[in-house]
Amino acid sequence: MSDAIDRLYATIAARKGADPSQSYTASLLAAGVEKCARKFGEEAVETVIAAIGRDRAELARESADVLYHLLVLWAAAGVTPEDVYAVLKGRETQSGLAEKASRKG
């Protein structure tokens, strides 16, 4: 999976600075982090709706959309897959409950 994420992220990052009239990705990136975050949120909601509706095919399509828009958001915000992989790696030795409890302040 990480290979697919890395390839998609590289494609998205290559669109930074491209002509927004020629590329949907470039248009999102040109609009800034806030627009990318809103679009990610819209796609996340659509993914939840597909899951609640138990529509596997729609859930797969919406999941692809949400992953794409998450990577666009990362690119807009200057976050790389490696940044996220490092956080995930740090959590490998911890249970999910312990990790969640460590965030409470």
N, C-alpha and C positions, 0 to 999 in steps of 0.2 A: 504493500500500500504506500509506503513512504516514497518509493520510486515514482509512483503516479503523482503523488503530492508534489514531489520535487520538480517533476517535469512540468506540471501545470503551473506551479509558482514561477518557474523560469520563463514560461511563455507570458505570464501576466507581467512579471517584472520587465520583460523586454518591451512591453507596450507603454511603459512610462515615457512620457514625452512624445508619444506618437500622436498623429493627427486624430483628435476626438471625433471628427466627422467620418473617419475611416475605420474606427475601431470602437466597439462597445466598451471594451476593457479600458481603453484610453480615455473614453468619455467619463467613466466612473472615477478613474484615478484623477483626472483633471478637476472633477467636482469636489474632491477632498474627502477627508476622513469621515466627516459627518454624513455625507451622501452615501458613502460606502457602508457605513454602519447602519444607516436606515434600510438600505437595500438588503443587507445581510439579515436584519431583523424581519423584514417582510418575508424573505425566503424561509427563515426559521419557523415563522408562524405557519406558512404553507406546508412545511414538513410535518409539523405537529398535527395539522388538520388531516393530512394524508394518513398519518399513523393512527389517529383516533378512528378514522374511517376504515381502517384495516385494508387499505388498498395498496397491496405490495408493489405493483408496478408504479403507481403514482408516488409512493414513498421512495422508491429507488430514484425516480426522476427528480423529485424535490430534494432528496439527499444530495444528488449530484449538483444541483443548483446551490444548495446551502454551502457545500464544500468550496465550489468555485467562488462564491461571494465572500466566504470567510478568507480565502487566500487573497482576494482583491483587497479586502480590509487590511490584512496583514501588510501587504505591499504599500498601501496608502499610509499606514501608520509606522512603517519602517521596521516591522517585525519579520523575521525570516523563519522558515521551517526549522532551521537549526536551533533558533531560540526556543521554539516550542518543544522540539525533541529533547533539549537539555532539561527543561522543566519536567517533562514526562519521565526521563531517565532518573531524575532525582526522586521521583515518587515510586519507582519500582520496588524499593526496599521497604515501603511503608504500606500499611493497609489503607484502604480508602477511608475508613472511619477515623484512623489516626491522622491522616492528612487533613481531613475536613476539620477535626478538632484543633489542629495546630493553627488554623486560620482564624479561630475565634479569639477576639481580643477584648 
